Amino acid sequence: MTDPLSVLPSKDRKKFDQPDSPRSVGWTRSHRVRLADETDPLPLDCGERLAPVEVEYETYGRLNEKRDNAILILHALSGDAHVAGWDSEVDANGRIWRKNRPGWWDDMVGPGKAFDTRKYCVICSNVLGSCYGTTGPSSLNPVTGRPYGLRFPVITVGDWVRLQKRLIEHLGIERLYAVAGGSLGGQQALEWTLAYPDRVRAAVIIASAARLSDQGLAFNAVARHAITSDPRFCGGDYYDGPSPERGLAIARMLGHITYLSEESMRRKFGRRYRNGSVPSFDFSAEFEVESYLEHQGNAFVQRFDANSYLYMTRAMDYYDAAVWGDGSLDKACSRAKARFLLVSFSSDWLYTPKQMQELALALCRNRLPVTYVDVPSSCGHDAFLIETDKFESLVNAFLEQPEQRGRVENTWSPRRWDHRLIYDLIPPGSSVLDLGCGDGELLSRLMREKGVRGQGVEKDIEQVLACVKKGVPVYHADLDEGLTGFPDKFFDYVVLEQTLQAVGKPLLVLEEMLRAGKVGVVSFPNFAHRKVVTSLARKKRMPVTPSLPYRWHETPNIHPLTVGDFIDWARDRGVAIEHAYSWTDGKMQPLVSAEAKDAEEVLFFVRDAQKR
């Protein structure tokens, strides 16, 4: 929903990748193609059939011989097909605002960037109903010879994707390597995976959600009211005279507020007056934030059509992915077959992290490979355009298939004896949830070599990236907040390796492990190991050992426990211990005593023995 150009003007042209830069796609040209005519009109969700329909699109990079390396990028509300590079047709097409800036996602598309045009053929098209080359309300109605205006049929995200499918077929592409988009573009990417599941291998959905919130609906309603209340709107038939610029400017001002966060506005404006430090006691734009919004509104009306704003915000309102499941998002997601990367931003209140989590968990419950990351940011919804450095590496790593990742290491980390044992004891084809999965070493091997259906959960965002690089789907979350999105007994095994002592709510985490899995696997350092006890008694200092390598002020271990503590908990809770092993003097062996003074680390396979 955000406005890509509104976040670019402050950047000096010389700071962009110039056309001759090795990281730029260079000078670009748009293409137009007619994809619907009277003999083959485009069916719309409103029941009408539209013809003719022309589409403007751009491409970057080349299709390979198999034509299976195409990535379709979908733009947001006020975006267009010019996603990267420098428009070579600015003077001819009259889009003069492009003279001093490249495409709206140039930081993400190009040689060596997230959407690497050395590997992929990147395609972006303008959506139906917009005003940048694709048929919309400002286009001529063949019946009247005049612009459609409000006689243009009401459109939906589903209509956009249906038209995009025609474009992909026109280009001779059977299956897309990936679809990707932010905001409203992310909803189009999601729609692709549900409407045409066999046509998409992967989806990158950023700062988006399965539906717009009621608050978002309200903002859109007020924005449309501002446009239609402008005396110059004339029922949408304003093309022969002055356009409703004031109404559209107000709509954009209102929308722009939703793209920012309170913190970013405070940092940018700080309640500063435009002139001096005292009020002038009138109703002019006195504060810098007022002046900024007026500038954004006035700039927007020079390049966008008011009717298109009405149609596109209404399409945004109507979109609800749960429609594919008769109101159930879980059922809708059962249609999908793609891999997913979902990215939210912590300060985004237009499409909130909670909304993205809802989508991520619905996909997970359908046993799809899903990676979800909530990126810390103070920039609000605009973060997907202006903080690309925070997620570019995630997208790049996600897009690489396992065969593209080079040589895979087949040796275990030296001290991860528990990984080796867990690997040996988990049967091929099992489903495994790894809580606190770290860099994904265990899940990666299980998935690659034993056909395990794996899902990680990890709090550290750097470790999340490490998982993505290994091809491990990972859910970015704090275990202390529970696992309520995962159904009871959903996984064959839930692994809690070297994590229990580091969580804030260990009993909650253990309960969630037992609830979500049929078998729980727990490993931890034994804080009653004789060397630990002896060192503490003699030196009167917190010991540092191979199993406990941290100094007291840097340790993540906040709930130290012993073998006896865990066995007591299992007995009191009604948990059956099926296997127990220890790591002692560099050797793995069965655990035979709760005392276990020689055990440096221990591992248990447990099962909930209580009937509930």
C-alpha positions as CSV (number, residue, x, y, z in Angstrom):
1,M,0.0,0.0,0.0
2,T,3.0,2.3,0.5
3,D,4.2,4.8,-2.0
4,P,7.7,3.8,-3.3
5,L,8.6,7.1,-4.8
6,S,7.8,9.0,-1.6
7,V,10.8,7.4,0.2
8,L,13.3,8.0,-2.6
9,P,13.5,11.8,-3.3
10,S,15.7,12.5,-0.3
11,K,18.4,10.2,-1.8
12,D,20.8,12.1,-4.1
13,R,21.0,10.6,-7.6
14,K,24.7,9.9,-7.3
15,K,24.0,7.7,-4.4
16,F,21.9,5.3,-6.5
17,D,23.5,2.6,-8.7
18,Q,24.1,4.5,-11.9
19,P,23.2,3.0,-15.3
20,D,26.8,2.0,-15.9
21,S,27.2,0.4,-12.5
22,P,27.9,-3.3,-12.5
23,R,25.1,-3.6,-9.9
24,S,22.5,-1.9,-12.1
25,V,20.3,-3.4,-14.8
26,G,21.1,-0.2,-16.7
27,W,18.8,1.6,-19.1
28,T,15.4,0.0,-19.4
29,R,12.5,0.0,-21.8
30,S,8.9,-1.0,-21.1
31,H,6.9,-3.4,-23.3
32,R,3.2,-3.4,-24.0
33,V,1.1,-6.4,-25.1
34,R,-2.7,-6.9,-25.6
35,L,-3.7,-9.9,-23.5
36,A,-7.5,-9.8,-24.0
37,D,-9.7,-8.8,-26.9
38,E,-13.3,-9.3,-28.0
39,T,-12.7,-12.9,-29.0
40,D,-11.0,-13.7,-25.6
41,P,-12.0,-11.1,-23.0
42,L,-10.7,-11.2,-19.4
43,P,-13.3,-12.6,-17.0
44,L,-13.6,-10.6,-13.8
45,D,-14.7,-11.5,-10.3
46,C,-17.5,-8.9,-10.6
47,G,-19.1,-11.0,-13.3
48,E,-18.1,-8.8,-16.3
49,R,-15.8,-9.6,-19.1
50,L,-13.3,-6.9,-20.1
51,A,-11.7,-6.2,-23.5
52,P,-9.5,-5.0,-24.8
53,V,-6.8,-5.2,-22.1
54,E,-3.3,-4.1,-22.6
55,V,-0.5,-4.6,-20.1
56,E,2.8,-2.7,-19.6
57,Y,5.7,-4.7,-18.3
58,E,9.5,-4.8,-18.0
59,T,12.0,-7.6,-17.8
60,Y,15.5,-7.8,-16.5
61,G,18.0,-10.6,-17.0
62,R,17.4,-13.6,-19.4
63,L,15.3,-16.7,-19.4
64,N,17.4,-19.8,-19.4
65,E,16.9,-22.6,-21.9
66,K,14.4,-24.4,-19.6
67,R,12.6,-21.1,-19.0
68,D,12.4,-22.0,-15.3
69,N,14.3,-19.1,-13.8
70,A,11.6,-16.4,-14.0
71,I,10.7,-14.4,-11.0
72,L,7.5,-12.2,-11.1
73,I,7.7,-9.2,-8.8
74,L,4.3,-7.6,-7.9
75,H,4.0,-3.9,-7.1
76,A,2.0,-2.2,-4.4
77,L,-0.7,0.4,-4.6
78,S,1.0,3.3,-6.4
79,G,3.9,1.3,-7.9
80,D,4.4,0.3,-11.6
81,A,6.3,-2.1,-13.8
82,H,9.5,0.0,-13.5
83,V,11.0,-1.9,-10.6
84,A,14.7,-1.4,-11.4
85,G,17.2,0.5,-13.6
86,W,16.8,3.8,-15.3
87,D,13.9,4.6,-17.7
88,S,15.3,5.3,-21.1
89,E,11.9,6.6,-22.3
90,V,11.2,9.3,-19.8
91,D,10.7,12.1,-22.3
92,A,8.6,10.0,-24.6
93,N,6.2,8.6,-21.9
94,G,6.1,11.9,-19.9
95,R,7.0,10.2,-16.6
96,I,9.5,12.9,-15.7
97,W,9.6,11.9,-12.0
98,R,11.8,9.0,-13.1
99,K,14.6,11.3,-14.4
100,N,16.6,11.4,-11.2
101,R,15.8,8.0,-9.7
102,P,15.9,4.4,-10.7
103,G,13.0,1.9,-10.3
104,W,11.1,1.6,-7.1
105,W,13.0,-1.5,-5.8
106,D,16.3,-1.0,-7.5
107,D,18.1,-1.8,-4.2
108,M,16.7,-5.4,-4.5
109,V,16.8,-6.1,-8.3
110,G,20.0,-6.3,-10.3
111,P,23.4,-8.1,-10.7
112,G,24.5,-9.4,-7.3
113,K,21.4,-8.1,-5.5
114,A,18.6,-10.1,-3.8
115,F,16.8,-10.8,-7.1
116,D,20.1,-11.4,-8.9
117,T,19.6,-10.8,-12.6
118,R,22.7,-12.8,-13.4
119,K,20.7,-15.9,-12.3
120,Y,17.1,-15.0,-12.7
121,C,14.8,-13.4,-15.3
122,V,12.9,-10.8,-13.4
123,I,9.5,-9.6,-14.6
124,C,7.2,-6.9,-13.3
125,S,3.9,-5.7,-14.8
126,N,1.6,-2.9,-14.1
127,V,-1.7,-4.1,-12.6
128,L,-5.2,-3.8,-14.1
129,G,-6.9,-0.5,-13.2
130,S,-3.6,1.4,-12.6
131,C,-2.5,4.4,-14.7
132,Y,1.0,3.3,-15.8
133,G,0.3,1.7,-19.2
134,T,-2.1,-1.1,-18.2
135,T,-5.8,-0.7,-19.0
136,G,-7.6,1.2,-16.3
137,P,-10.3,3.9,-15.7
138,S,-8.2,6.5,-17.6
139,S,-8.1,4.3,-20.7
140,L,-10.5,4.8,-23.6
141,N,-13.7,2.8,-23.5
142,P,-14.1,1.3,-27.0
143,V,-17.8,1.7,-26.8
144,T,-17.9,5.4,-26.1
145,G,-14.5,6.6,-27.3
146,R,-14.0,8.4,-24.0
147,P,-12.1,7.4,-20.8
148,Y,-13.9,4.8,-18.8
149,G,-14.0,6.8,-15.6
150,L,-16.3,5.0,-13.1
151,R,-17.7,2.9,-15.9
152,F,-14.6,0.8,-15.6
153,P,-15.6,-2.5,-13.8
154,V,-14.6,-3.0,-10.2
155,I,-11.6,-5.2,-10.0
156,T,-9.9,-7.5,-7.5
157,V,-6.5,-8.9,-6.6
158,G,-7.8,-12.1,-8.2
159,D,-8.3,-10.3,-11.5
160,W,-4.8,-8.9,-11.3
161,V,-3.3,-12.3,-10.9
162,R,-5.5,-13.8,-13.6
163,L,-4.2,-11.2,-16.0
164,Q,-0.6,-11.7,-14.9
165,K,-1.0,-15.4,-15.6
166,R,-1.9,-14.5,-19.2
167,L,1.3,-12.4,-19.4
168,I,3.4,-15.3,-18.1
169,E,1.9,-17.6,-20.7
170,H,2.5,-15.0,-23.4
171,L,6.2,-15.1,-22.4
172,G,6.3,-18.9,-22.8
173,I,6.8,-19.6,-19.0
174,E,5.1,-22.7,-17.7
175,R,6.1,-22.3,-14.0
176,L,7.5,-19.4,-12.1
177,Y,10.7,-19.8,-10.1
178,A,9.2,-17.4,-7.5
179,V,6.7,-14.6,-7.0
180,A,7.6,-11.7,-4.7
181,G,6.1,-8.5,-3.5
182,G,5.7,-6.1,-0.6
183,S,2.5,-4.7,0.9
184,L,-0.3,-5.1,-1.7
185,G,2.3,-6.8,-3.9
186,G,2.7,-9.4,-1.2
187,Q,-1.0,-10.2,-1.3
188,Q,-0.7,-10.7,-5.1
189,A,2.1,-13.2,-4.5
190,L,0.0,-15.0,-1.9
191,E,-2.9,-15.1,-4.4
192,W,-0.6,-16.7,-7.0
193,T,0.2,-19.6,-4.7
194,L,-3.5,-20.2,-4.0
195,A,-5.0,-19.6,-7.4
196,Y,-2.3,-21.4,-9.4
197,P,-0.4,-23.6,-7.0
198,D,1.2,-25.7,-9.7
199,R,2.6,-22.6,-11.4
200,V,4.8,-21.3,-8.5
201,R,7.8,-22.9,-6.8
202,A,8.4,-20.2,-4.1
203,A,6.9,-17.1,-2.7
204,V,8.4,-14.1,-1.0
205,I,5.8,-12.1,0.9
206,I,7.0,-8.9,2.6
207,A,5.1,-6.4,4.9
208,S,1.8,-7.9,3.9
209,A,-1.0,-10.2,5.3
210,A,-3.8,-12.5,4.2
211,R,-6.3,-9.6,4.5
212,L,-6.4,-5.9,5.4
213,S,-7.5,-5.0,8.9
214,D,-10.6,-3.1,9.8
215,Q,-8.4,-0.1,10.6
216,G,-6.9,-0.3,7.1
217,L,-10.4,-0.5,5.6
218,A,-11.3,2.6,7.5
219,F,-8.3,4.6,6.3
220,N,-9.1,3.5,2.7
221,A,-12.7,4.6,3.1
222,V,-11.8,8.1,4.3
223,A,-9.2,8.4,1.5
224,R,-11.8,7.6,-1.2
225,H,-14.3,9.9,0.5
226,A,-11.7,12.7,0.2
227,I,-11.5,12.1,-3.6
228,T,-15.2,11.7,-4.3
229,S,-16.0,14.8,-2.2
230,D,-13.7,17.0,-4.3
231,P,-16.0,19.3,-6.4
232,R,-13.8,18.5,-9.4
233,F,-14.4,14.8,-9.2
234,C,-17.5,15.1,-11.3
235,G,-18.5,11.5,-10.8
236,G,-15.2,10.3,-12.2
237,D,-15.6,12.2,-15.5
238,Y,-12.9,14.8,-15.0
239,Y,-10.5,13.9,-17.9
240,D,-11.6,16.9,-20.0
241,G,-11.0,19.4,-17.3
242,P,-9.2,20.0,-14.0
243,S,-8.8,16.8,-12.0
244,P,-9.7,16.4,-8.3
245,E,-6.1,17.1,-7.2
246,R,-7.0,18.3,-3.7
247,G,-9.0,15.2,-2.9
248,L,-6.3,12.9,-4.2
249,A,-3.7,14.9,-2.3
250,I,-5.6,14.5,1.0
251,A,-6.1,10.8,0.3
252,R,-2.3,10.4,-0.2
253,M,-1.6,12.4,3.0
254,L,-3.8,10.1,4.9
255,G,-2.3,7.0,3.4
256,H,1.2,8.2,4.0
257,I,0.6,8.4,7.7
258,T,0.0,4.7,7.7
259,Y,3.3,4.0,6.1
260,L,5.3,5.5,8.9
261,S,5.6,4.7,12.6
262,E,5.3,6.9,15.6
263,E,9.0,6.6,16.3
264,S,10.0,7.4,12.7
265,M,7.8,10.5,12.7
266,R,9.2,11.7,16.0
267,R,12.7,11.2,14.8
268,K,12.0,12.9,11.4
269,F,9.9,15.8,12.7
270,G,10.2,16.1,16.5
271,R,7.2,18.5,16.7
272,R,9.4,21.1,15.1
273,Y,7.9,24.3,13.7
274,R,8.7,25.2,10.1
275,N,9.7,28.8,10.9
276,G,11.1,29.6,14.3
277,S,10.1,28.0,17.5
278,V,6.8,29.7,18.4
279,P,3.4,29.3,16.8
280,S,2.0,31.9,14.4
281,F,-1.5,31.4,15.6
282,D,-3.1,30.7,12.2
283,F,-4.1,27.6,10.3
284,S,-1.3,27.4,7.8
285,A,1.1,24.4,7.8
286,E,3.1,25.4,10.8
287,F,4.7,22.0,11.8
288,E,7.3,20.3,9.7
289,V,5.1,17.1,9.7
290,E,2.3,19.2,8.1
291,S,4.6,20.6,5.4
292,Y,5.9,17.1,4.7
293,L,2.5,15.6,4.2
294,E,1.4,18.5,2.0
295,H,4.5,18.0,-0.1
296,Q,3.8,14.3,-0.5
297,G,0.2,14.9,-1.5
298,N,1.1,17.6,-4.0
299,A,3.8,15.5,-5.6
300,F,1.5,12.4,-5.8
301,V,-1.2,14.1,-7.9
302,Q,1.4,14.9,-10.6
303,R,1.8,11.2,-11.3
304,F,-1.3,9.3,-10.3
305,D,-4.9,9.1,-11.3
306,A,-7.7,9.7,-8.8
307,N,-10.0,7.0,-10.3
308,S,-7.2,4.5,-10.2
309,Y,-6.7,5.2,-6.5
310,L,-10.4,4.4,-5.9
311,Y,-10.2,1.2,-7.8
312,M,-7.0,-0.1,-6.4
313,T,-7.9,0.7,-2.8
314,R,-11.2,-1.1,-3.3
315,A,-9.3,-4.2,-4.6
316,M,-7.1,-4.0,-1.5
317,D,-10.3,-3.9,0.7
318,Y,-11.8,-6.9,-1.0
319,Y,-8.8,-9.2,-0.8
320,D,-9.1,-12.0,1.8
321,A,-7.1,-15.1,1.1
322,A,-9.5,-17.1,3.4
323,V,-12.1,-16.9,0.6
324,W,-10.3,-19.9,-1.0
325,G,-11.1,-21.9,2.1
326,D,-14.8,-20.8,2.6
327,G,-13.6,-18.4,5.3
328,S,-10.9,-20.6,6.8
329,L,-7.4,-19.4,6.2
330,D,-6.0,-22.9,7.1
331,K,-8.2,-24.5,4.5
332,A,-7.3,-21.9,1.9
333,C,-3.6,-22.5,2.5
334,S,-4.1,-26.2,1.9
335,R,-4.1,-25.3,-1.8
336,A,-0.6,-24.0,-1.8
337,K,2.5,-26.1,-2.8
338,A,5.2,-23.5,-2.8
339,R,8.0,-22.7,-0.3
340,F,7.4,-19.4,1.5
341,L,9.5,-16.6,2.9
342,L,7.4,-14.2,5.0
343,V,8.9,-11.0,6.4
344,S,7.2,-8.5,8.7
345,F,8.6,-5.4,10.4
346,S,8.3,-4.8,14.1
347,S,6.9,-1.2,13.8
348,D,4.5,-1.8,10.9
349,W,1.0,-1.0,12.0
350,L,-0.6,-1.3,8.6
351,Y,0.2,-4.9,8.1
352,T,1.3,-6.0,11.6
353,P,3.7,-8.8,12.6
354,K,0.7,-10.5,14.2
355,Q,-1.1,-10.6,10.9
356,M,1.9,-12.1,9.2
357,Q,2.4,-14.6,12.0
358,E,-1.3,-15.7,11.4
359,L,-0.5,-16.4,7.8
360,A,2.8,-18.1,8.6
361,L,1.2,-20.5,11.1
362,A,-1.7,-21.3,8.7
363,L,0.9,-22.4,6.1
364,C,2.9,-24.3,8.7
365,R,-0.2,-26.2,9.8
366,N,-0.5,-27.4,6.2
367,R,3.0,-28.7,6.5
368,L,4.5,-26.4,4.0
369,P,8.1,-25.2,4.1
370,V,7.7,-21.7,5.7
371,T,10.3,-19.3,7.0
372,Y,8.9,-16.3,8.9
373,V,11.1,-13.4,10.1
374,D,10.1,-10.3,12.0
375,V,12.7,-7.7,11.2
376,P,13.4,-5.1,13.9
377,S,12.7,-1.7,12.4
378,S,11.5,1.8,13.5
379,C,10.5,2.8,9.9
380,G,7.0,1.3,9.9
381,H,5.5,-0.1,6.7
382,D,7.9,1.8,4.6
383,A,10.7,-0.4,5.9
384,F,10.3,-2.8,3.0
385,L,11.4,0.0,0.6
386,I,14.0,1.9,2.7
387,E,15.6,-0.8,4.8
388,T,16.3,-3.4,2.2
389,D,19.7,-4.0,3.7
390,K,18.0,-5.7,6.7
391,F,16.4,-8.4,4.6
392,E,18.2,-8.5,1.3
393,S,20.4,-11.4,2.4
394,L,17.4,-13.4,3.6
395,V,15.7,-13.1,0.2
396,N,18.9,-14.0,-1.6
397,A,19.6,-17.1,0.6
398,F,15.9,-18.2,0.4
399,L,15.9,-18.1,-3.4
400,E,18.9,-20.4,-3.7
401,Q,18.0,-24.0,-4.1
402,P,20.0,-26.6,-2.2
403,E,21.8,-27.6,-5.4
404,Q,22.9,-24.0,-5.8
405,R,24.4,-23.7,-2.3
406,G,27.7,-25.5,-3.2
407,R,29.3,-28.3,-1.2
408,V,27.3,-29.4,1.9
409,E,29.3,-30.2,5.0
410,N,28.6,-33.8,6.2
411,T,30.5,-33.7,9.4
412,W,29.0,-32.7,12.8
413,S,30.3,-29.9,15.0
414,P,32.9,-31.4,17.3
415,R,31.0,-31.3,20.5
416,R,27.5,-31.9,19.2
417,W,27.3,-35.5,20.2
418,D,23.5,-34.9,20.9
419,H,23.0,-34.0,17.2
420,R,24.6,-37.3,16.1
421,L,22.5,-39.3,18.5
422,I,19.2,-37.5,17.7
423,Y,20.0,-38.0,14.0
424,D,20.5,-41.7,14.5
425,L,17.3,-42.2,16.6
426,I,14.8,-40.2,14.5
427,P,13.3,-42.4,11.8
428,P,13.3,-41.3,8.1
429,G,10.3,-39.4,7.0
430,S,9.4,-38.2,10.5
431,S,8.1,-34.7,11.2
432,V,10.4,-32.7,13.5
433,L,10.0,-29.3,15.2
434,D,13.4,-28.0,16.5
435,L,12.9,-25.4,19.3
436,G,15.9,-23.1,19.5
437,C,17.3,-24.7,16.3
438,G,20.3,-22.4,16.2
439,D,22.0,-22.4,12.8
440,G,19.9,-25.3,11.6
441,E,22.7,-27.9,11.5
442,L,20.6,-30.8,12.9
443,L,17.5,-30.1,10.8
444,S,19.5,-29.6,7.7
445,R,21.0,-33.0,7.9
446,L,17.7,-34.7,8.9
447,M,15.9,-33.1,6.0
448,R,18.6,-33.7,3.4
449,E,19.6,-37.2,4.3
450,K,16.6,-38.8,6.0
451,G,13.7,-37.1,4.3
452,V,12.5,-35.5,7.5
453,R,9.8,-32.8,7.3
454,G,11.5,-30.2,9.4
455,Q,10.5,-26.8,11.0
456,G,12.7,-24.7,13.2
457,V,11.9,-22.1,15.7
458,E,14.6,-19.6,16.6
459,K,14.8,-16.2,18.4
460,D,18.2,-15.0,17.1
461,I,17.8,-13.3,13.7
462,E,21.4,-14.0,12.7
463,Q,20.8,-17.7,13.4
464,V,17.6,-17.5,11.3
465,L,19.6,-16.3,8.4
466,A,22.1,-19.2,8.9
467,C,19.1,-21.6,8.8
468,V,17.8,-20.1,5.6
469,K,21.2,-20.5,4.0
470,K,21.0,-24.2,4.8
471,G,17.5,-24.4,3.3
472,V,15.9,-25.0,6.7
473,P,12.4,-23.4,7.2
474,V,12.4,-21.5,10.4
475,Y,9.9,-19.5,12.4
476,H,11.3,-16.4,14.1
477,A,9.8,-16.4,17.6
478,D,10.5,-16.3,21.3
479,L,9.9,-19.7,22.9
480,D,8.8,-18.0,26.1
481,E,5.7,-16.8,24.3
482,G,4.5,-20.4,23.6
483,L,3.7,-22.4,20.5
484,T,-0.1,-21.9,20.4
485,G,-0.1,-21.8,16.6
486,F,0.9,-25.4,16.3
487,P,-1.8,-28.1,16.9
488,D,-1.6,-30.8,19.6
489,K,0.6,-33.8,18.6
490,F,1.3,-32.2,15.2
491,F,4.9,-33.3,15.1
492,D,6.4,-36.8,15.6
493,Y,9.3,-35.3,17.5
494,V,9.9,-31.9,19.2
495,V,13.5,-31.3,19.8
496,L,14.8,-29.0,22.6
497,E,18.6,-29.3,22.3
498,Q,20.8,-27.2,24.5
499,T,18.0,-24.7,24.9
500,L,16.1,-25.5,28.1
501,Q,18.5,-23.8,30.4
502,A,18.5,-20.6,28.3
503,V,14.7,-19.9,28.2
504,G,12.9,-17.6,30.6
505,K,9.9,-20.0,31.2
506,P,11.3,-23.5,31.1
507,L,8.2,-25.2,32.4
508,L,6.0,-23.5,29.7
509,V,8.5,-24.6,27.0
510,L,8.5,-28.2,28.3
511,E,4.7,-28.2,28.3
512,E,4.5,-26.9,24.8
513,M,7.0,-29.5,23.7
514,L,4.9,-32.3,25.1
515,R,1.7,-30.8,23.7
516,A,2.9,-30.2,20.1
517,G,4.9,-33.4,19.7
518,K,4.4,-37.1,20.2
519,V,7.9,-37.5,21.5
520,G,10.1,-34.8,23.1
521,V,13.9,-34.7,22.8
522,V,15.7,-32.7,25.5
523,S,19.5,-32.1,25.9
524,F,21.2,-29.8,28.3
525,P,24.5,-29.4,30.2
526,N,24.5,-31.0,33.6
527,F,25.3,-28.3,36.2
528,A,26.0,-31.0,38.8
529,H,28.9,-32.4,36.8
530,R,31.8,-33.1,39.2
531,K,34.2,-30.8,37.5
532,V,31.7,-28.0,37.8
533,V,31.0,-28.6,41.4
534,T,34.7,-29.0,42.3
535,S,35.7,-25.9,40.4
536,L,32.9,-23.8,42.1
537,A,33.9,-25.1,45.6
538,R,37.6,-24.5,45.1
539,K,37.8,-21.3,43.1
540,K,34.6,-19.7,44.4
541,R,33.9,-18.6,40.8
542,M,31.4,-19.7,38.2
543,P,33.1,-22.4,36.3
544,V,34.0,-22.3,32.6
545,T,34.1,-25.7,30.9
546,P,33.7,-27.1,27.4
547,S,30.0,-27.7,28.1
548,L,29.7,-24.3,29.9
549,P,32.0,-22.1,27.9
550,Y,30.6,-18.7,29.1
551,R,31.8,-16.3,31.8
552,W,29.1,-15.4,34.3
553,H,28.3,-12.0,32.7
554,E,27.8,-13.3,29.2
555,T,26.2,-16.7,29.7
556,P,22.8,-17.3,28.1
557,N,22.0,-19.9,30.8
558,I,19.5,-18.4,33.2
559,H,17.9,-21.6,34.6
560,P,20.7,-24.1,35.5
561,L,19.5,-27.6,36.1
562,T,20.9,-31.0,36.9
563,V,20.1,-34.5,35.8
564,G,18.2,-35.1,39.0
565,D,16.1,-31.9,38.5
566,F,15.0,-33.1,35.2
567,I,14.2,-36.7,36.4
568,D,12.2,-35.2,39.3
569,W,10.2,-33.0,36.9
570,A,9.5,-36.0,34.6
571,R,8.3,-38.1,37.6
572,D,6.1,-35.3,39.1
573,R,4.6,-34.4,35.7
574,G,3.9,-37.9,34.6
575,V,6.4,-38.0,31.7
576,A,7.9,-41.3,30.6
577,I,11.6,-41.3,29.9
578,E,12.1,-43.7,26.9
579,H,15.9,-43.1,26.3
580,A,18.6,-41.4,28.4
581,Y,22.2,-40.8,27.4
582,S,25.1,-38.9,28.8
583,W,28.3,-37.4,27.4
584,T,31.1,-38.4,29.8
585,D,34.9,-37.9,29.3
586,G,34.4,-37.5,25.5
587,K,32.2,-40.6,25.2
588,M,28.5,-41.1,24.7
589,Q,26.9,-43.8,26.9
590,P,23.6,-44.7,28.5
591,L,22.6,-42.8,31.5
592,V,22.2,-45.2,34.5
593,S,21.9,-42.9,37.5
594,A,20.2,-39.7,38.5
595,E,23.3,-38.7,40.3
596,A,25.3,-38.7,37.0
597,K,28.2,-36.9,38.6
598,D,30.4,-37.7,35.6
599,A,27.9,-36.6,33.0
600,E,28.9,-33.3,31.3
601,E,25.8,-33.3,29.2
602,V,22.6,-35.4,29.0
603,L,20.0,-36.2,26.4
604,F,16.5,-37.6,27.0
605,F,13.7,-38.9,24.8
606,V,10.4,-38.4,26.6
607,R,6.7,-39.0,26.1
608,D,3.7,-37.6,27.9
609,A,2.3,-40.5,29.8
610,Q,-0.7,-38.7,31.2
611,K,-4.1,-39.1,29.5
612,R,-5.7,-35.8,28.9
